[in-house]
Every structure is written in C-alpha cells, then in structure tokens.
Amino acid sequence: MQITDVMQITDVPDSARFIVDKEGKPTSVILDRDGGEAIISLLEDREDIQIARQRSRKWRTGEGWTPWEQFEKALDADAL
C-alpha cells in the first residue's frame, strides 16, 4: 500500500475471509495484506489520538509542569 493509497475501514470487509466452526459461527478471520495494514494503521491512529488527548488534559491542568521559580532554583543549584 502506497502512501497515496487510502483504505477506509469499510473497505476491509471486502478482503476478509471468515473461518467458521461446525455451527457456522465465525472463529477466525483472514485478511489480505492491505486489509491487515489498514486495520493496524487505524489502531495506531486511535492510540495516537488517545495519547494526544491525555497530554492535552495534563497540559490544561498544569499536571507535570514545573513552576518557574522551582526551575530557577534548580538552575541556580546546578550552576554552583
């Protein structure tokens, strides 16, 4: 799949082949390479979005930030 190619999640079922048990219940799925790569890409994008949202929440609340005064003291202490 080239970077210019776009595959939507709706395209994946066209490439899916389901393995079923004796009762006809799906037990496994086989995807072609493009379908598998599309799913992996979508999952990675979702993970990236979740990380960005978490970091954005921390930024808004100031969580993980060092107050400037504390940073200045640390700089002064390191300079000695």
C-alpha positions in Angstrom: 0.0 0.0 0.0 1.5 3.3 -1.0 1.2 6.5 1.0 -1.1 7.9 -1.6 -3.5 5.0 -1.3 -6.3 5.4 1.1 -8.2 2.5 2.6 -11.3 3.0 4.7 -12.4 0.7 7.4 -15.4 -0.1 5.2 -13.0 -1.5 2.6 -11.6 -4.1 4.9 -14.6 -6.5 5.0 -14.3 -6.9 1.2 -10.9 -8.5 1.8 -11.9 -10.5 4.9 -12.3 -14.3 4.7 -14.0 -15.8 7.7 -13.4 -19.3 9.1 -16.4 -20.8 10.8 -17.0 -23.8 13.1 -19.4 -26.6 12.5 -22.4 -24.4 13.5 -21.4 -21.7 11.1 -20.2 -19.4 13.9 -17.1 -17.3 12.8 -14.0 -18.3 14.7 -11.2 -16.6 12.8 -10.7 -14.1 10.0 -8.0 -13.9 7.3 -7.3 -10.5 5.8 -5.2 -9.7 2.7 -2.1 -7.6 3.3 -3.8 -4.3 2.5 -6.7 -5.1 4.9 -4.4 -6.0 7.7 -2.3 -2.9 7.2 -5.4 -0.7 7.2 -6.6 -2.1 10.5 -3.1 -1.7 12.1 -3.0 1.9 10.8 -6.4 2.7 12.2 -5.5 1.2 15.6 -2.2 3.2 15.6 -4.1 6.4 14.7 -6.6 5.8 17.5 -3.8 5.2 20.0 -2.1 8.5 18.9 -5.3 10.4 19.4 -5.8 8.9 22.9 -2.2 9.9 23.8 -2.7 13.5 22.4 -5.9 13.8 24.4 -4.3 12.6 27.6 -1.4 15.1 27.1 -3.8 17.9 26.3 -5.7 17.2 29.6 -2.4 17.3 31.6 -1.4 20.5 29.9 -4.7 22.2 30.7 -4.4 21.2 34.4 -0.8 22.1 34.7 0.0 18.5 35.6 3.6 17.6 35.0 4.7 21.2 34.8 7.4 22.7 37.0 6.8 26.2 38.3 9.3 28.7 37.0 10.5 29.6 40.5 11.4 25.9 41.2 13.1 25.7 37.8 15.2 28.8 38.5 16.3 27.3 41.9 17.3 24.1 40.2 19.3 26.1 37.6 21.0 28.1 40.3 21.8 24.9 42.3 23.3 23.3 39.2 25.4 26.4 38.5 27.2 26.1 41.8 
